[in-house]
Amino acid sequence: MAKGTKILNSALKVDDDGALFITVGDGAPDDGDVSNLEISLWIDGGDGNKLKIKGRLGATVYAYEIAPE
């Protein structure tokens, strides 16, 4: 990280230029663990190293993935 980087908590870092770095987990949360208007990010190393996203809006849980090119 660049000089002057601020650590907001163990998962978020912001450098002097305002760039945001997020440390993500490596496993999917259960649907019941995702609260309304909350998202979870993780990298699934066993599934082509995809970035996966799960979020809840009301009663609906949405799941997405981004695969490397």
Secondary structure, DSSP 8 states (H G I E B T S, - for coil): --TT-EEEETTEEE-TT--EEE--BSS---GGGS-TT-EEEEEETTTTSEEEEEEEETTEEEEEEE---
